[in-house]
Amino acid sequence: MDRRPENVSRGMGEWLVLGLVVLATLSIGFEPETEAVEEFEVTHMSGTITLATRASMDALGLDDFDRDAKAILDIHVQSVVSDQCENCTGVLMQGPVNVTELKGGSTGRVQANIQVVHIRENIGDHMISREWLSFEWDVIGGDDFTWDIMISHEPPLWQPENRFNAGFSESESRTGPWILIEAMLDGARNVQGCLPGRSMPCLVSEPDIEMTSVLEPTQPPIEIPHPSEWMQIENVTSTNQAPTRTEQIRDILVLGDATTDLQTWCTNGTQDINAAQAWAIEGGGSTAVSPMGIYLEALALPSTSFTPVSGTWTEIETEDFGCAALVDESGVLRLGISIQEY
């Protein structure tokens, strides 16, 4: 099985474009039970995702294989608080993911463990100022990678827990893609759906996504370390070679001309930079990136979104890291993405 780092990195941009197929399905928050006094939270998720699109295969570094592999997930969920941020709360998700029915380059399966941390900084009145998302993909006997994402919302993002969701009507998706929702006993919720780009017949024959989320009474959160700190790196100059680890992320942005004014940020500033480039970016304020948001809400989980703003988009690459940063016209870091392969 060819698991070279470059094969992993080529599909990484799809985690943002498609919501990191697995990650987005697991990016979990909390939703109170509207008809009960007691609050509930998601504690467990399990099910199968058929990787029926080329993009979903590439997102897991499986670009050497044919489509239609199956990812089987069994994820435990725990509410958390940060040990360094008094108003930061979130969730920790971890468990095994087995990818089976691999066909093409070679046959077999991929066994991995996934760990996702999603933390929000709350400033009151259902307003969120910053978010951190960490995704670790640990392949047994293969190449691993970690994503760290930081989003700064200015103005703060409004996300009330009990807001009415107009995207669903009578347990079906109103806005697409195709999703069916079934409320089950003991607070569980089952969701069947089709991956982006797929049509309704996938629900009639065999859904791409079949996941069950279990809701139980809210438990006290556990304390975990705060996500990695983002550091500004000074005196970085452009290179002839453009970074490759983060190149597909550029597709979701409206980039202008290249610029020599690099605004460089990363979670690791100790390694030599092999490639670096920057572009002006135009943020029209109309295109919001909401990774797999409709799937999250269908599973009783709130989603998040980010609207690109005008400023500078800078990418750098070291031997082990790829970092991308969107800095607005005031010099404030608004979006940071760090990718580590090991």
MIDOLUM-485350 format. One record per residue (C-alpha): residue in three letters; x, y negated, z. Coordinates in steps of 0.5 Angstrom, whole numbers. Each point is the difference from the previous one (the first is absolute). Layout:
<sites>
rest=ala&xx=X&yy=Y&zz=Z
...
</sites>
This chain:
<sites>
rest=met&xx=0&yy=0&zz=0
rest=asp&xx=3&yy=-7&zz=-2
rest=arg&xx=-1&yy=-4&zz=6
rest=arg&xx=5&yy=-6&zz=-2
rest=pro&xx=-1&yy=-7&zz=3
rest=glu&xx=-1&yy=-3&zz=-7
rest=asn&xx=-6&yy=5&zz=-1
rest=val&xx=-3&yy=-2&zz=7
rest=ser&xx=1&yy=-8&zz=-1
rest=arg&xx=-3&yy=0&zz=-7
rest=gly&xx=-7&yy=1&zz=3
rest=met&xx=1&yy=-4&zz=6
rest=gly&xx=-3&yy=-6&zz=-3
rest=glu&xx=-7&yy=4&zz=-1
rest=trp&xx=0&yy=0&zz=8
rest=leu&xx=-3&yy=-7&zz=-1
rest=val&xx=-3&yy=0&zz=-6
rest=leu&xx=-4&yy=6&zz=2
rest=gly&xx=0&yy=-1&zz=7
rest=leu&xx=5&yy=6&zz=1
rest=val&xx=-5&yy=5&zz=-1
rest=val&xx=2&yy=4&zz=6
rest=leu&xx=2&yy=-6&zz=4
rest=ala&xx=-6&yy=-4&zz=-1
rest=thr&xx=-5&yy=5&zz=1
rest=leu&xx=3&yy=0&zz=7
rest=ser&xx=1&yy=-7&zz=1
rest=ile&xx=-4&yy=0&zz=6
rest=gly&xx=-4&yy=-5&zz=5
rest=phe&xx=-6&yy=0&zz=4
rest=glu&xx=-7&yy=-1&zz=0
rest=pro&xx=-5&yy=0&zz=6
rest=glu&xx=-6&yy=5&zz=-1
rest=thr&xx=-5&yy=-6&zz=-1
rest=glu&xx=-6&yy=4&zz=3
rest=ala&xx=3&yy=2&zz=6
rest=val&xx=3&yy=-4&zz=6
rest=glu&xx=7&yy=4&zz=0
rest=glu&xx=5&yy=-1&zz=-5
rest=phe&xx=3&yy=5&zz=-4
rest=glu&xx=6&yy=1&zz=-4
rest=val&xx=3&yy=4&zz=-6
rest=thr&xx=4&yy=6&zz=4
rest=his&xx=1&yy=5&zz=-6
rest=met&xx=0&yy=0&zz=-7
rest=ser&xx=1&yy=6&zz=-5
rest=gly&xx=-2&yy=2&zz=-7
rest=thr&xx=3&yy=1&zz=-7
rest=ile&xx=2&yy=-5&zz=-5
rest=thr&xx=0&yy=3&zz=-7
rest=leu&xx=6&yy=-4&zz=-4
rest=ala&xx=-4&yy=-1&zz=-6
rest=thr&xx=3&yy=-6&zz=-3
rest=arg&xx=8&yy=-1&zz=-2
rest=ala&xx=0&yy=-6&zz=5
rest=ser&xx=-2&yy=4&zz=6
rest=met&xx=5&yy=6&zz=-2
rest=asp&xx=6&yy=-6&zz=-1
rest=ala&xx=-2&yy=-3&zz=7
rest=leu&xx=3&yy=6&zz=3
rest=gly&xx=6&yy=1&zz=-4
rest=leu&xx=-3&yy=6&zz=-4
rest=asp&xx=1&yy=-3&zz=-7
rest=asp&xx=3&yy=6&zz=-2
rest=phe&xx=-6&yy=4&zz=1
rest=asp&xx=-7&yy=0&zz=-4
rest=arg&xx=-6&yy=-3&zz=3
rest=asp&xx=-5&yy=3&zz=5
rest=ala&xx=4&yy=3&zz=5
rest=lys&xx=-4&yy=0&zz=7
rest=ala&xx=3&yy=-4&zz=6
rest=ile&xx=-3&yy=3&zz=7
rest=leu&xx=0&yy=-4&zz=6
rest=asp&xx=-1&yy=1&zz=7
rest=ile&xx=1&yy=-7&zz=4
rest=his&xx=0&yy=-2&zz=7
rest=val&xx=-2&yy=-7&zz=2
rest=gln&xx=2&yy=-4&zz=6
rest=ser&xx=-2&yy=-7&zz=2
rest=val&xx=7&yy=-4&zz=2
rest=val&xx=2&yy=-7&zz=2
rest=ser&xx=7&yy=-3&zz=-1
rest=asp&xx=5&yy=0&zz=5
rest=gln&xx=2&yy=-7&zz=-2
rest=cys&xx=-6&yy=-4&zz=-2
rest=glu&xx=-6&yy=-1&zz=5
rest=asn&xx=-5&yy=-1&zz=-5
rest=cys&xx=2&yy=6&zz=-5
rest=thr&xx=-4&yy=6&zz=-1
rest=gly&xx=-1&yy=5&zz=-5
rest=val&xx=1&yy=8&zz=-1
rest=leu&xx=5&yy=5&zz=-1
rest=met&xx=-2&yy=6&zz=-5
rest=gln&xx=4&yy=6&zz=0
rest=gly&xx=0&yy=7&zz=-3
rest=pro&xx=1&yy=5&zz=-5
rest=val&xx=-1&yy=-1&zz=-8
rest=asn&xx=1&yy=7&zz=-4
rest=val&xx=0&yy=-2&zz=-8
rest=thr&xx=-2&yy=7&zz=-3
rest=glu&xx=-2&yy=2&zz=-7
rest=leu&xx=6&yy=-3&zz=-3
rest=lys&xx=1&yy=1&zz=-8
rest=gly&xx=5&yy=-2&zz=-5
rest=gly&xx=7&yy=-1&zz=1
rest=ser&xx=0&yy=6&zz=5
rest=thr&xx=-5&yy=3&zz=4
rest=gly&xx=-1&yy=0&zz=8
rest=arg&xx=-2&yy=-5&zz=6
rest=val&xx=3&yy=-6&zz=3
rest=gln&xx=-1&yy=0&zz=8
rest=ala&xx=1&yy=-6&zz=3
rest=asn&xx=-2&yy=-4&zz=7
rest=ile&xx=-3&yy=-7&zz=-1
rest=gln&xx=0&yy=-6&zz=5
rest=val&xx=-4&yy=-6&zz=0
rest=val&xx=0&yy=-6&zz=4
rest=his&xx=-4&yy=-6&zz=-1
rest=ile&xx=0&yy=-6&zz=5
rest=arg&xx=-4&yy=-7&zz=0
rest=glu&xx=1&yy=-6&zz=3
rest=asn&xx=-6&yy=-3&zz=3
rest=ile&xx=-1&yy=-7&zz=1
rest=gly&xx=-7&yy=0&zz=3
rest=asp&xx=-7&yy=-1&zz=-4
rest=his&xx=1&yy=6&zz=-4
rest=met&xx=6&yy=-3&zz=-3
rest=ile&xx=7&yy=3&zz=-2
rest=ser&xx=6&yy=-3&zz=-1
rest=arg&xx=5&yy=5&zz=-2
rest=glu&xx=0&yy=8&zz=-2
rest=trp&xx=5&yy=5&zz=0
rest=leu&xx=0&yy=7&zz=-3
rest=ser&xx=5&yy=5&zz=0
rest=phe&xx=-1&yy=7&zz=-4
rest=glu&xx=5&yy=5&zz=1
rest=trp&xx=0&yy=6&zz=-5
rest=asp&xx=5&yy=6&zz=3
rest=val&xx=0&yy=6&zz=-5
rest=ile&xx=2&yy=6&zz=3
rest=gly&xx=7&yy=2&zz=-4
rest=gly&xx=-1&yy=-6&zz=-5
rest=asp&xx=1&yy=-7&zz=0
rest=asp&xx=-3&yy=-5&zz=4
rest=phe&xx=-2&yy=-7&zz=0
rest=thr&xx=-3&yy=-6&zz=4
rest=trp&xx=-4&yy=-6&zz=-1
rest=asp&xx=-1&yy=-6&zz=4
rest=ile&xx=-5&yy=-5&zz=-2
rest=met&xx=-1&yy=-7&zz=4
rest=ile&xx=-5&yy=-5&zz=-2
rest=ser&xx=-1&yy=-7&zz=2
rest=his&xx=-7&yy=-3&zz=0
rest=glu&xx=-1&yy=-7&zz=-1
rest=pro&xx=-5&yy=-2&zz=1
rest=pro&xx=-1&yy=6&zz=5
rest=leu&xx=-4&yy=5&zz=-3
rest=trp&xx=-8&yy=1&zz=3
rest=gln&xx=-1&yy=7&zz=1
rest=pro&xx=-6&yy=1&zz=5
rest=glu&xx=-1&yy=7&zz=2
rest=asn&xx=-8&yy=0&zz=-1
rest=arg&xx=0&yy=-3&zz=-7
rest=phe&xx=-6&yy=2&zz=-5
rest=asn&xx=4&yy=4&zz=-5
rest=ala&xx=-4&yy=-2&zz=-7
rest=gly&xx=4&yy=5&zz=-4
rest=phe&xx=-4&yy=6&zz=2
rest=ser&xx=-7&yy=2&zz=-1
rest=glu&xx=-4&yy=6&zz=3
rest=ser&xx=7&yy=4&zz=1
rest=glu&xx=2&yy=-2&zz=-7
rest=ser&xx=5&yy=-5&zz=-3
rest=arg&xx=-3&yy=-6&zz=-3
rest=thr&xx=6&yy=-3&zz=-3
rest=gly&xx=4&yy=6&zz=-2
rest=pro&xx=4&yy=4&zz=0
rest=trp&xx=-5&yy=6&zz=1
rest=ile&xx=0&yy=2&zz=7
rest=leu&xx=-6&yy=4&zz=4
rest=ile&xx=0&yy=0&zz=8
rest=glu&xx=-3&yy=5&zz=4
rest=ala&xx=-1&yy=-1&zz=8
rest=met&xx=1&yy=6&zz=4
rest=leu&xx=-1&yy=2&zz=7
rest=asp&xx=4&yy=-2&zz=6
rest=gly&xx=2&yy=-7&zz=-4
rest=ala&xx=4&yy=3&zz=-6
rest=arg&xx=-1&yy=-3&zz=-7
rest=asn&xx=2&yy=4&zz=-6
rest=val&xx=2&yy=-3&zz=-6
rest=gln&xx=0&yy=2&zz=-7
rest=gly&xx=3&yy=-4&zz=-6
rest=cys&xx=4&yy=-1&zz=-6
rest=leu&xx=7&yy=-3&zz=-1
rest=pro&xx=0&yy=-7&zz=-3
rest=gly&xx=0&yy=1&zz=-8
rest=arg&xx=-5&yy=6&zz=1
rest=ser&xx=-7&yy=0&zz=-3
rest=met&xx=-6&yy=3&zz=4
rest=pro&xx=0&yy=7&zz=-3
rest=cys&xx=5&yy=1&zz=5
rest=leu&xx=-5&yy=0&zz=6
rest=val&xx=-4&yy=5&zz=-4
rest=ser&xx=5&yy=5&zz=-2
rest=glu&xx=5&yy=-1&zz=6
rest=pro&xx=2&yy=-6&zz=4
rest=asp&xx=7&yy=-2&zz=0
rest=ile&xx=-1&yy=-2&zz=7
rest=glu&xx=-3&yy=3&zz=6
rest=met&xx=2&yy=-2&zz=7
rest=thr&xx=-4&yy=0&zz=6
rest=ser&xx=2&yy=-5&zz=6
rest=val&xx=-2&yy=2&zz=7
rest=leu&xx=-2&yy=-6&zz=5
rest=glu&xx=0&yy=1&zz=7
rest=pro&xx=-1&yy=-4&zz=6
rest=thr&xx=6&yy=-6&zz=1
rest=gln&xx=6&yy=2&zz=4
rest=pro&xx=5&yy=-4&zz=3
rest=pro&xx=6&yy=-2&zz=-5
rest=ile&xx=7&yy=2&zz=1
rest=glu&xx=6&yy=-5&zz=-1
rest=ile&xx=5&yy=1&zz=-6
rest=pro&xx=6&yy=-4&zz=-2
rest=his&xx=-2&yy=-6&zz=-4
rest=pro&xx=1&yy=1&zz=-8
rest=ser&xx=7&yy=-2&zz=-3
rest=glu&xx=2&yy=-7&zz=0
rest=trp&xx=1&yy=-4&zz=-6
rest=met&xx=6&yy=-4&zz=-1
rest=gln&xx=2&yy=-5&zz=-5
rest=ile&xx=6&yy=1&zz=-4
rest=glu&xx=4&yy=-6&zz=-2
rest=asn&xx=5&yy=-1&zz=-6
rest=val&xx=-3&yy=5&zz=-5
rest=thr&xx=1&yy=-1&zz=-7
rest=ser&xx=-3&yy=3&zz=-6
rest=thr&xx=3&yy=6&zz=-4
rest=asn&xx=-1&yy=2&zz=-7
rest=gln&xx=-3&yy=6&zz=2
rest=ala&xx=-7&yy=0&zz=3
rest=pro&xx=-2&yy=4&zz=6
rest=thr&xx=-4&yy=7&zz=-2
rest=arg&xx=-3&yy=2&zz=7
rest=thr&xx=-5&yy=-5&zz=0
rest=glu&xx=-1&yy=-2&zz=-7
rest=gln&xx=-7&yy=3&zz=-1
rest=ile&xx=-3&yy=-5&zz=5
rest=arg&xx=2&yy=-5&zz=-4
rest=asp&xx=-6&yy=2&zz=-4
rest=ile&xx=-5&yy=-2&zz=5
rest=leu&xx=2&yy=-7&zz=0
rest=val&xx=0&yy=-6&zz=-5
rest=leu&xx=8&yy=-1&zz=-1
rest=gly&xx=3&yy=-6&zz=-4
rest=asp&xx=7&yy=-2&zz=-2
rest=ala&xx=6&yy=3&zz=4
rest=thr&xx=3&yy=-5&zz=5
rest=thr&xx=7&yy=0&zz=3
rest=asp&xx=-3&yy=-2&zz=7
rest=leu&xx=-1&yy=6&zz=3
rest=gln&xx=-4&yy=1&zz=7
rest=thr&xx=3&yy=6&zz=2
rest=trp&xx=-3&yy=4&zz=6
rest=cys&xx=1&yy=7&zz=2
rest=thr&xx=-1&yy=5&zz=7
rest=asn&xx=7&yy=1&zz=-1
rest=gly&xx=6&yy=-5&zz=-2
rest=thr&xx=6&yy=4&zz=1
rest=gln&xx=1&yy=4&zz=-7
rest=asp&xx=3&yy=-3&zz=-6
rest=ile&xx=-5&yy=-2&zz=-5
rest=asn&xx=1&yy=3&zz=-7
rest=ala&xx=-6&yy=-4&zz=-3
rest=ala&xx=-4&yy=-6&zz=1
rest=gln&xx=-4&yy=-4&zz=-4
rest=ala&xx=-6&yy=-5&zz=1
rest=trp&xx=-6&yy=-3&zz=-4
rest=ala&xx=-5&yy=-6&zz=1
rest=ile&xx=-7&yy=3&zz=2
rest=glu&xx=-6&yy=-4&zz=-1
rest=gly&xx=-6&yy=2&zz=5
rest=gly&xx=-7&yy=-2&zz=-3
rest=gly&xx=-3&yy=2&zz=6
rest=ser&xx=-5&yy=5&zz=-4
rest=thr&xx=3&yy=6&zz=0
rest=ala&xx=0&yy=4&zz=7
rest=val&xx=4&yy=6&zz=1
rest=ser&xx=-4&yy=5&zz=4
rest=pro&xx=3&yy=7&zz=0
rest=met&xx=-5&yy=5&zz=-1
rest=gly&xx=-5&yy=-4&zz=4
rest=ile&xx=-6&yy=3&zz=-2
rest=tyr&xx=2&yy=7&zz=2
rest=leu&xx=2&yy=-3&zz=7
rest=glu&xx=-6&yy=-3&zz=2
rest=ala&xx=-4&yy=6&zz=-3
rest=leu&xx=4&yy=4&zz=6
rest=ala&xx=-2&yy=-5&zz=5
rest=leu&xx=6&yy=-3&zz=0
rest=pro&xx=1&yy=-8&zz=-1
rest=ser&xx=5&yy=-2&zz=-6
rest=thr&xx=5&yy=-5&zz=-1
rest=ser&xx=1&yy=-5&zz=-6
rest=phe&xx=6&yy=-5&zz=-2
rest=thr&xx=-1&yy=-5&zz=-6
rest=pro&xx=6&yy=-2&zz=-3
rest=val&xx=3&yy=-8&zz=1
rest=ser&xx=4&yy=-4&zz=-4
rest=gly&xx=7&yy=0&zz=2
rest=thr&xx=6&yy=5&zz=-2
rest=trp&xx=1&yy=7&zz=0
rest=thr&xx=6&yy=3&zz=1
rest=glu&xx=3&yy=7&zz=0
rest=ile&xx=6&yy=3&zz=2
rest=glu&xx=3&yy=7&zz=0
rest=thr&xx=6&yy=4&zz=4
rest=glu&xx=2&yy=7&zz=0
rest=asp&xx=-5&yy=2&zz=5
rest=phe&xx=-5&yy=-6&zz=0
rest=gly&xx=-5&yy=-4&zz=-5
rest=cys&xx=-3&yy=-6&zz=3
rest=ala&xx=-5&yy=-5&zz=-3
rest=ala&xx=-3&yy=-6&zz=3
rest=leu&xx=-5&yy=-6&zz=-2
rest=val&xx=2&yy=-6&zz=3
rest=asp&xx=-5&yy=-6&zz=-1
rest=glu&xx=2&yy=-7&zz=-2
rest=ser&xx=1&yy=-2&zz=7
rest=gly&xx=5&yy=5&zz=1
rest=val&xx=-4&yy=5&zz=4
rest=leu&xx=0&yy=7&zz=-1
rest=arg&xx=-7&yy=3&zz=-2
rest=leu&xx=1&yy=7&zz=-2
rest=gly&xx=6&yy=4&zz=1
rest=ile&xx=1&yy=8&zz=-3
rest=ser&xx=6&yy=4&zz=2
rest=ile&xx=1&yy=7&zz=-3
rest=gln&xx=6&yy=4&zz=3
rest=glu&xx=2&yy=7&zz=-3
rest=tyr&xx=4&yy=5&zz=4
</sites>
